């Protein structure tokens, strides 16, 4: 059994103890993961369970750190205020959570709980991209689809919508293909700045 594991770029020390338990249990304290596992559990199954639990715990800890960075509710409420006078009833927001569990979308909004959930990676992007995703999710309160009326409202509330959509499409493409790029091309991407020089 290795005494360390690297998950999502985070190296964790492992302390594994076989006990009289029915299931694998894990706690994360800083960068130490303490695991208790049944005596009879095969090592291969335990290794798989540890990797899965480590990923969940690391992502949960990251989400907690991200949510403490600033008052996201105030930011989202500023965007929600832009709907006033544009729609009969502006969307209400009571809770904002940056999460690491959304892998297929950038955000979501619950009418029931008035909670907006945002992919935690948005915290690292330019502010106008984050604000655009918020406007997008809040526009779904009025139009639950991606109809022309939805896009008209979104662009009215947040004029940089198309720019942000293009940015997010590029980020998504890069995220899906980065591992396939040769190291030289990855290094080249890191050095590119916005330049208009022509030869």
C-alpha positions as CSV (number, residue, x, y, z in Angstrom):
1,X,0.0,0.0,0.0
2,X,1.5,3.3,-1.0
3,X,1.8,5.9,1.7
4,X,1.0,8.8,-0.6
5,X,-1.4,9.5,-3.5
6,X,-1.7,12.5,-5.9
7,X,-5.2,13.6,-6.9
8,X,-6.0,16.6,-9.1
9,X,-2.4,17.7,-8.6
10,X,-2.6,17.5,-4.8
11,X,-0.2,15.1,-3.0
12,X,-1.8,13.5,0.0
13,X,-0.1,11.4,2.7
14,X,-2.0,8.3,3.4
15,X,-2.6,6.6,6.8
16,X,-4.6,3.4,6.2
17,X,-5.8,1.2,9.0
18,X,-7.6,-2.1,8.6
19,X,-10.4,-2.3,11.2
20,X,-13.7,-4.0,12.1
21,X,-15.7,-1.7,9.8
22,X,-18.2,-2.5,7.1
23,X,-17.2,0.2,4.7
24,X,-14.2,2.3,3.7
25,X,-14.2,5.6,5.6
26,X,-11.9,8.6,5.0
27,X,-11.1,11.9,6.5
28,X,-8.9,14.7,5.2
29,X,-6.8,16.8,7.6
30,X,-4.7,19.3,5.6
31,X,-2.8,17.1,3.2
32,X,-3.2,13.9,5.3
33,X,-5.9,11.4,4.4
34,X,-6.8,8.9,7.1
35,X,-8.6,5.8,5.9
36,X,-10.2,2.9,7.8
37,X,-11.1,-0.2,5.8
38,X,-12.5,-3.6,6.4
39,X,-10.0,-6.4,7.1
40,X,-11.2,-8.6,4.3
41,X,-11.4,-6.0,1.6
42,X,-9.1,-6.9,-1.4
43,X,-6.3,-4.5,-1.8
44,X,-7.2,-3.6,-5.4
45,X,-10.7,-2.7,-4.3
46,X,-9.3,-0.6,-1.5
47,X,-6.9,1.2,-3.8
48,X,-9.8,2.1,-6.1
49,X,-12.0,3.3,-3.1
50,X,-9.1,5.4,-1.8
51,X,-8.6,7.2,-5.1
52,X,-12.4,7.9,-5.4
53,X,-12.7,9.2,-1.8
54,X,-9.5,11.2,-2.2
55,X,-10.9,12.9,-5.3
56,X,-14.1,13.8,-3.5
57,X,-12.4,15.1,-0.4
58,X,-9.8,17.2,-2.3
59,X,-12.5,18.7,-4.5
60,X,-14.8,19.4,-1.5
61,X,-11.9,21.1,0.4
62,X,-11.1,23.2,-2.7
63,X,-14.8,24.3,-3.0
64,X,-14.8,25.3,0.6
65,X,-11.6,27.5,0.1
66,X,-13.1,29.0,-3.1
67,X,-16.4,29.9,-1.4
68,X,-14.5,31.8,1.4
69,X,-12.6,34.1,-1.1
70,X,-15.2,36.9,-1.4
71,X,-18.9,37.7,-1.1
72,X,-20.2,35.9,-4.1
73,X,-23.8,36.7,-3.1
74,X,-23.2,40.4,-3.5
75,X,-21.7,39.9,-7.0
76,X,-24.6,37.7,-8.1
77,X,-27.2,40.1,-6.7
78,X,-25.6,43.0,-8.7
79,X,-26.2,41.0,-11.9
80,X,-29.7,40.1,-10.8
81,X,-30.5,43.8,-10.3
82,X,-29.8,44.3,-14.0
83,X,-33.0,42.4,-14.7
84,X,-35.1,45.0,-12.9
85,X,-37.1,47.0,-15.4
86,X,-36.3,44.4,-18.1
87,X,-38.5,41.6,-16.8
88,X,-41.6,41.9,-14.7
89,X,-40.1,40.0,-11.8
90,X,-36.3,39.9,-11.4
91,X,-34.8,36.7,-10.2
92,X,-34.1,36.3,-6.5
93,X,-30.8,34.9,-5.2
94,X,-30.3,33.8,-1.6
95,X,-27.3,31.5,-1.9
96,X,-24.3,31.3,-4.2
97,X,-22.1,28.2,-4.2
98,X,-18.9,27.5,-6.2
99,X,-18.8,23.8,-6.6
100,X,-16.5,21.1,-7.9
101,X,-19.3,18.6,-8.8
102,X,-20.5,20.3,-12.0
103,X,-18.6,18.7,-14.8
104,X,-21.0,19.2,-17.7
105,X,-22.0,22.8,-17.2
106,X,-20.8,26.2,-15.9
107,X,-23.7,26.9,-13.7
108,X,-27.2,26.2,-12.5
109,X,-30.0,28.0,-10.7
110,X,-32.7,26.5,-8.5
111,X,-36.0,28.4,-8.4
112,X,-37.0,26.5,-5.3
113,X,-34.0,27.3,-3.1
114,X,-33.0,30.5,-5.0
115,X,-29.5,29.0,-5.1
116,X,-27.1,29.6,-7.9
117,X,-24.3,27.0,-8.3
118,X,-21.2,27.9,-10.3
119,X,-18.3,25.8,-11.5
120,X,-15.4,26.6,-9.2
121,X,-13.0,27.2,-12.1
122,X,-15.0,30.4,-12.9
123,X,-13.3,32.0,-9.9
124,X,-10.0,32.0,-11.8
125,X,-11.4,33.4,-15.0
126,X,-11.9,37.1,-15.9
127,X,-14.7,38.7,-13.9
128,X,-16.8,39.5,-17.0
129,X,-16.8,35.7,-17.8
130,X,-18.1,34.9,-14.3
131,X,-20.7,37.6,-14.5
132,X,-21.9,36.4,-18.0
133,X,-22.5,32.9,-16.6
134,X,-24.5,34.4,-13.7
135,X,-26.6,36.4,-16.2
136,X,-27.1,33.3,-18.3
137,X,-28.3,31.2,-15.4
138,X,-30.6,34.0,-14.1
139,X,-32.1,34.5,-17.6
140,X,-33.3,30.9,-17.4
141,X,-35.7,32.0,-14.7
142,X,-37.6,33.9,-17.5
143,X,-36.8,31.6,-20.4
144,X,-36.0,28.0,-19.4
145,X,-34.6,27.2,-22.9
146,X,-32.0,28.7,-25.3
147,X,-34.6,30.3,-27.6
148,X,-34.0,33.6,-29.4
149,X,-35.9,35.4,-26.6
150,X,-33.5,33.9,-24.1
151,X,-30.4,35.2,-25.9
152,X,-32.0,38.6,-26.5
153,X,-32.6,38.9,-22.7
154,X,-29.2,37.7,-21.8
155,X,-27.5,40.1,-24.2
156,X,-29.6,43.0,-23.0
157,X,-28.7,42.3,-19.3
158,X,-25.1,41.4,-20.1
159,X,-23.9,42.9,-23.4
160,X,-20.6,40.9,-23.3
161,X,-22.5,37.6,-23.5
162,X,-21.2,36.5,-27.0
163,X,-17.6,37.3,-26.0
164,X,-17.9,35.3,-22.8
165,X,-19.5,32.4,-24.7
166,X,-16.6,32.4,-27.1
167,X,-14.1,32.5,-24.2
168,X,-15.8,29.5,-22.5
169,X,-15.9,27.5,-25.7
170,X,-12.2,28.0,-26.0
171,X,-11.6,27.1,-22.4
172,X,-13.7,23.9,-22.9
173,X,-11.8,22.9,-26.0
174,X,-8.5,23.5,-24.4
175,X,-9.6,21.5,-21.3
176,X,-10.6,18.6,-23.4
177,X,-7.4,18.6,-25.6
178,X,-4.6,19.9,-23.4
179,X,-3.3,16.4,-22.5
180,X,-3.1,15.6,-26.2
181,X,-1.0,18.6,-27.2
182,X,2.8,18.0,-27.4
183,X,4.7,19.6,-24.6
184,X,6.2,22.2,-27.0
185,X,2.7,23.4,-28.0
186,X,1.5,23.5,-24.4
187,X,4.5,25.7,-23.5
188,X,3.8,27.9,-26.5
189,X,0.2,28.4,-25.3
190,X,1.5,29.6,-21.9
191,X,3.5,32.4,-23.5
192,X,0.9,33.8,-25.9
193,X,-0.3,37.3,-25.1
194,X,-2.9,39.4,-26.9
195,X,-0.9,41.0,-29.7
196,X,-1.9,42.5,-33.0
197,X,1.6,42.6,-34.6
198,X,1.6,41.8,-38.3
199,X,4.6,40.8,-40.3
